[in-house]
Amino acid sequence: MNKAARNILTLNHEEAMDFFMKSEQYHGFELPEYFTFDEVLKYVREKVGTTPYKECLQNGISPDSLSDVNLDILLNKDGRYAVRPIILANPFLYYFLVREVCCESNWQIIKDLFEKFNVPHITSCAIPVTPNEKEPFHKATTINNWWNSMEQRSIELSLEYRYMFVTDITNCYGSVNPQTFDWAFTLKDTTIATGIQSPIAQNIQKFLRALQQGRNIGIPQGSAIFDFVGEIILGYSDLLLHESLQAKAKESEEQGKTFPPYEIIRYRDDYRIFCSNREALEDISYILQQVLERLNFRMNSQKTKISDSIVTDAVKSDKLAYIYNTPIFNKKGCDFDSFEKHLLYILMFARQYPDSGSLKTMLSDIDKRIEQWLNQEKTDKINDSSKWEDVNLDDNPKEDAEKKNIFADLKTYKRSRHIPGGSVRAMAAVCTQIALENVCCSHYALRVMSRLVESLKNEDEKWDIRDKVFGKLCNQPNSTYNQLWLQNITYQRDKKNGTSPYSMRLCKVAACEERVMLWNNNWLKPIMMDNMPLASVVDVEVLKKLTPVITFRETRTYNESYNYDIDYPSVGL
């Protein structure tokens, strides 16, 4: 873990509350830089304070029965029917859940609970961490924590163990049985079970139902607090697994056998089990399967395997492919002679490793390559700005004068550096296809597209390409996430024309449309929403500086070192 980071379980209840009520924890996925929710979250926290939940409800109306309580974003995974749901949670419901977890008495109970989940030979790497200094980019501390505790630790364990079992849970968050919270807090079916029902568990379930239109299954995705309450369930599964393995070891001992050493690392729903005895490793995997089944979880058979090549299999396959092809993306340059070939390579890589951290790195590589090329072109023009008649062509003044006349018609000549490869329109099409098929990385692909298009001289051609990209992406189902980034490109024109083509509610707020309801709060007493700073969701100063070239906090430097994109369980954003 980064020395500047702290596990949130080391924080007191007030510090934990402050952590969860920050904009960067409220949305765990990247948004354009001009969106911030700090003022809204601050308003809700101060307005509600310690007021009981029921006293905030209008005439007993429950949010369970209303639509659009959250801002839902369906991410299209493949350009067709596969989707991943994330939410910008209703800030009031978000606060109620955070307050329930972080009130002083509850926070201590939860910390004590996690102490019981902390068992020998099973390590959870997924407890949220908080930096002690400003992060260089979104979720940098979380990514660093994963790299150290999961990938690096796995490689280290290859010195001790011969085999590694790898698996994850299919649709982990979506499969959570709410009753499991009761089991976790009472430590049901463990040797330390209390049997005492916890109001915390009941209230967590209540707020989760409210955040999901009354659905009594699953946990929403998109915020740090959801990851944390999910970890309560998964931590409980660690305890169940530990005690089941202890029972197995005792059984082996009674049979005169020694159960071999093992080590288990878990990051959210990703498991890595290490053992030098393959038969014992299979036994452990079957025990894990049984534990997960008790909690309504299923192993993902497509991602389940036993490996005897721990060093390489400890590293994500997309990262290995990137490393294997480093001669293409070396520090001194690029082996591709054109940007179009480079982009086509990235497209094919993306089809093999969709929405991967390495894909973001590769798109950042080519974006930097294009940016440097274009900046060099500007430099060339500046350095080549002298007039031909000012150039000393010869030492003989008479001959020099004659030669000046010869070149009289070429006074305006300037060197021109064209983008190598195909047309900008063709390259924009490749970028668009990458964005279409890899929505979690779409803003990286659209940044490349926007930089290429902006390099053109003809304004009509620029906007013709941008409009076609807009049509291609926004005509796809579940395109709301792409709309957020496309608006970054078209904002200044839309503002000038006084129109906005975007239907996503957050885009409408950015376009300053009136009477936009980001979240349905009809379940709240009107007094709760007096003077709610909805306009503060958009930083107008950042908006003023927007250009048609997308910018966002850069991750390239970090990805070059660690090259991993933290996924929500079964979400991958």
ChimeraX attribute file (.defattr): number of C-alpha atoms within 10 A of each C-alpha:
attribute: neighborCount
match mode: 1-to-1
recipient: residues
	/A:1	17
	/A:2	16
	/A:3	8
	/A:4	13
	/A:5	17
	/A:6	17
	/A:7	15
	/A:8	19
	/A:9	19
	/A:10	11
	/A:11	15
	/A:12	15
	/A:13	21
	/A:14	13
	/A:15	14
	/A:16	20
	/A:17	21
	/A:18	12
	/A:19	22
	/A:20	24
	/A:21	25
	/A:22	17
	/A:23	18
	/A:24	19
	/A:25	18
	/A:26	25
	/A:27	20
	/A:28	24
	/A:29	21
	/A:30	18
	/A:31	17
	/A:32	18
	/A:33	16
	/A:34	19
	/A:35	21
	/A:36	19
	/A:37	22
	/A:38	15
	/A:39	17
	/A:40	19
	/A:41	23
	/A:42	17
	/A:43	20
	/A:44	21
	/A:45	18
	/A:46	9
	/A:47	16
	/A:48	17
	/A:49	12
	/A:50	11
	/A:51	10
	/A:52	10
	/A:53	13
	/A:54	12
	/A:55	12
	/A:56	18
	/A:57	18
	/A:58	16
	/A:59	11
	/A:60	12
	/A:61	15
	/A:62	16
	/A:63	25
	/A:64	18
	/A:65	13
	/A:66	17
	/A:67	13
	/A:68	16
	/A:69	26
	/A:70	24
	/A:71	18
	/A:72	18
	/A:73	18
	/A:74	16
	/A:75	23
	/A:76	24
	/A:77	20
	/A:78	16
	/A:79	20
	/A:80	12
	/A:81	10
	/A:82	11
	/A:83	17
	/A:84	18
	/A:85	15
	/A:86	22
	/A:87	20
	/A:88	22
	/A:89	22
	/A:90	20
	/A:91	22
	/A:92	24
	/A:93	20
	/A:94	24
	/A:95	24
	/A:96	22
	/A:97	21
	/A:98	23
	/A:99	22
	/A:100	20
	/A:101	25
	/A:102	21
	/A:103	16
	/A:104	14
	/A:105	11
	/A:106	17
	/A:107	22
	/A:108	16
	/A:109	15
	/A:110	18
	/A:111	17
	/A:112	12
	/A:113	18
	/A:114	18
	/A:115	12
	/A:116	15
	/A:117	23
	/A:118	16
	/A:119	16
	/A:120	11
	/A:121	13
	/A:122	21
	/A:123	20
	/A:124	22
	/A:125	21
	/A:126	23
	/A:127	21
	/A:128	21
	/A:129	24
	/A:130	21
	/A:131	18
	/A:132	12
	/A:133	9
	/A:134	9
	/A:135	12
	/A:136	13
	/A:137	15
	/A:138	18
	/A:139	21
	/A:140	18
	/A:141	25
	/A:142	21
	/A:143	21
	/A:144	22
	/A:145	21
	/A:146	20
	/A:147	22
	/A:148	15
	/A:149	18
	/A:150	24
	/A:151	19
	/A:152	14
	/A:153	14
	/A:154	26
	/A:155	17
	/A:156	14
	/A:157	18
	/A:158	20
	/A:159	10
	/A:160	14
	/A:161	19
	/A:162	16
	/A:163	21
	/A:164	28
	/A:165	22
	/A:166	19
	/A:167	20
	/A:168	23
	/A:169	22
	/A:170	18
	/A:171	18
	/A:172	24
	/A:173	24
	/A:174	16
	/A:175	16
	/A:176	20
	/A:177	17
	/A:178	22
	/A:179	14
	/A:180	22
	/A:181	23
	/A:182	21
	/A:183	22
	/A:184	24
	/A:185	23
	/A:186	19
	/A:187	22
	/A:188	17
	/A:189	14
	/A:190	17
	/A:191	10
	/A:192	10
	/A:193	13
	/A:194	13
	/A:195	13
	/A:196	12
	/A:197	12
	/A:198	16
	/A:199	13
	/A:200	18
	/A:201	21
	/A:202	14
	/A:203	16
	/A:204	20
	/A:205	23
	/A:206	16
	/A:207	21
	/A:208	24
	/A:209	20
	/A:210	21
	/A:211	23
	/A:212	23
	/A:213	17
	/A:214	16
	/A:215	14
	/A:216	16
	/A:217	17
	/A:218	19
	/A:219	23
	/A:220	21
	/A:221	25
	/A:222	23
	/A:223	22
	/A:224	23
	/A:225	24
	/A:226	20
	/A:227	21
	/A:228	18
	/A:229	20
	/A:230	23
	/A:231	20
	/A:232	20
	/A:233	21
	/A:234	25
	/A:235	27
	/A:236	25
	/A:237	20
	/A:238	25
	/A:239	24
	/A:240	24
	/A:241	22
	/A:242	23
	/A:243	16
	/A:244	18
	/A:245	17
	/A:246	13
	/A:247	12
	/A:248	16
	/A:249	17
	/A:250	15
	/A:251	14
	/A:252	14
	/A:253	12
	/A:254	10
	/A:255	9
	/A:256	9
	/A:257	11
	/A:258	12
	/A:259	16
	/A:260	13
	/A:261	15
	/A:262	19
	/A:263	17
	/A:264	20
	/A:265	21
	/A:266	21
	/A:267	20
	/A:268	23
	/A:269	22
	/A:270	21
	/A:271	23
	/A:272	22
	/A:273	24
	/A:274	28
	/A:275	23
	/A:276	17
	/A:277	16
	/A:278	17
	/A:279	11
	/A:280	15
	/A:281	21
	/A:282	15
	/A:283	14
	/A:284	22
	/A:285	20
	/A:286	12
	/A:287	18
	/A:288	21
	/A:289	16
	/A:290	15
	/A:291	20
	/A:292	19
	/A:293	12
	/A:294	12
	/A:295	19
	/A:296	12
	/A:297	22
	/A:298	18
	/A:299	20
	/A:300	14
	/A:301	11
	/A:302	9
	/A:303	12
	/A:304	16
	/A:305	10
	/A:306	19
	/A:307	17
	/A:308	16
	/A:309	13
	/A:310	21
	/A:311	17
	/A:312	14
	/A:313	18
	/A:314	22
	/A:315	18
	/A:316	16
	/A:317	15
	/A:318	21
	/A:319	21
	/A:320	16
	/A:321	14
	/A:322	19
	/A:323	15
	/A:324	10
	/A:325	11
	/A:326	13
	/A:327	13
	/A:328	15
	/A:329	17
	/A:330	11
	/A:331	9
	/A:332	8
	/A:333	11
	/A:334	17
	/A:335	12
	/A:336	15
	/A:337	10
	/A:338	13
	/A:339	22
	/A:340	21
	/A:341	15
	/A:342	20
	/A:343	22
	/A:344	16
	/A:345	13
	/A:346	23
	/A:347	24
	/A:348	12
	/A:349	19
	/A:350	22
	/A:351	14
	/A:352	13
	/A:353	19
	/A:354	22
	/A:355	25
	/A:356	25
	/A:357	24
	/A:358	29
	/A:359	28
	/A:360	24
	/A:361	24
	/A:362	24
	/A:363	26
	/A:364	22
	/A:365	21
	/A:366	19
	/A:367	21
	/A:368	14
	/A:369	15
	/A:370	19
	/A:371	16
	/A:372	12
	/A:373	16
	/A:374	18
	/A:375	11
	/A:376	13
	/A:377	17
	/A:378	14
	/A:379	11
	/A:380	15
	/A:381	14
	/A:382	11
	/A:383	10
	/A:384	13
	/A:385	12
	/A:386	14
	/A:387	13
	/A:388	18
	/A:389	17
	/A:390	9
	/A:391	10
	/A:392	13
	/A:393	14
	/A:394	11
	/A:395	8
	/A:396	9
	/A:397	11
	/A:398	10
	/A:399	12
	/A:400	16
	/A:401	14
	/A:402	11
	/A:403	15
	/A:404	19
	/A:405	12
	/A:406	11
	/A:407	12
	/A:408	13
	/A:409	10
	/A:410	13
	/A:411	13
	/A:412	10
	/A:413	13
	/A:414	16
	/A:415	10
	/A:416	10
	/A:417	13
	/A:418	12
	/A:419	18
	/A:420	15
	/A:421	15
	/A:422	12
	/A:423	14
	/A:424	21
	/A:425	20
	/A:426	13
	/A:427	22
	/A:428	25
	/A:429	17
	/A:430	19
	/A:431	27
	/A:432	23
	/A:433	20
	/A:434	29
	/A:435	25
	/A:436	25
	/A:437	20
	/A:438	26
	/A:439	25
	/A:440	25
	/A:441	24
	/A:442	23
	/A:443	26
	/A:444	27
	/A:445	30
	/A:446	26
	/A:447	24
	/A:448	25
	/A:449	26
	/A:450	25
	/A:451	19
	/A:452	24
	/A:453	24
	/A:454	19
	/A:455	16
	/A:456	15
	/A:457	9
	/A:458	10
	/A:459	10
	/A:460	10
	/A:461	14
	/A:462	19
	/A:463	16
	/A:464	13
	/A:465	19
	/A:466	22
	/A:467	13
	/A:468	15
	/A:469	21
	/A:470	19
	/A:471	11
	/A:472	14
	/A:473	21
	/A:474	20
	/A:475	10
	/A:476	15
	/A:477	14
	/A:478	22
	/A:479	19
	/A:480	23
	/A:481	20
	/A:482	24
	/A:483	20
	/A:484	21
	/A:485	21
	/A:486	27
	/A:487	23
	/A:488	24
	/A:489	23
	/A:490	20
	/A:491	22
	/A:492	18
	/A:493	15
	/A:494	14
	/A:495	12
	/A:496	8
	/A:497	9
	/A:498	9
	/A:499	12
	/A:500	18
	/A:501	14
	/A:502	16
	/A:503	11
	/A:504	18
	/A:505	18
	/A:506	21
	/A:507	25
	/A:508	20
	/A:509	20
	/A:510	22
	/A:511	21
	/A:512	14
	/A:513	12
	/A:514	8
	/A:515	8
	/A:516	13
	/A:517	15
	/A:518	19
	/A:519	18
	/A:520	15
	/A:521	23
	/A:522	14
	/A:523	18
	/A:524	21
	/A:525	16
	/A:526	12
	/A:527	11
	/A:528	17
	/A:529	16
	/A:530	9
	/A:531	8
	/A:532	15
	/A:533	15
	/A:534	16
	/A:535	14
	/A:536	17
	/A:537	18
	/A:538	21
	/A:539	15
	/A:540	14
	/A:541	9
	/A:542	12
	/A:543	17
	/A:544	11
	/A:545	9
	/A:546	18
	/A:547	16
	/A:548	21
	/A:549	18
	/A:550	22
	/A:551	18
	/A:552	15
	/A:553	12
	/A:554	13
	/A:555	19
	/A:556	19
	/A:557	14
	/A:558	16
	/A:559	21
	/A:560	17
	/A:561	10
	/A:562	18
	/A:563	27
	/A:564	24
	/A:565	23
	/A:566	20
	/A:567	17
	/A:568	21
	/A:569	21
	/A:570	17
	/A:571	19
	/A:572	16
	/A:573	21
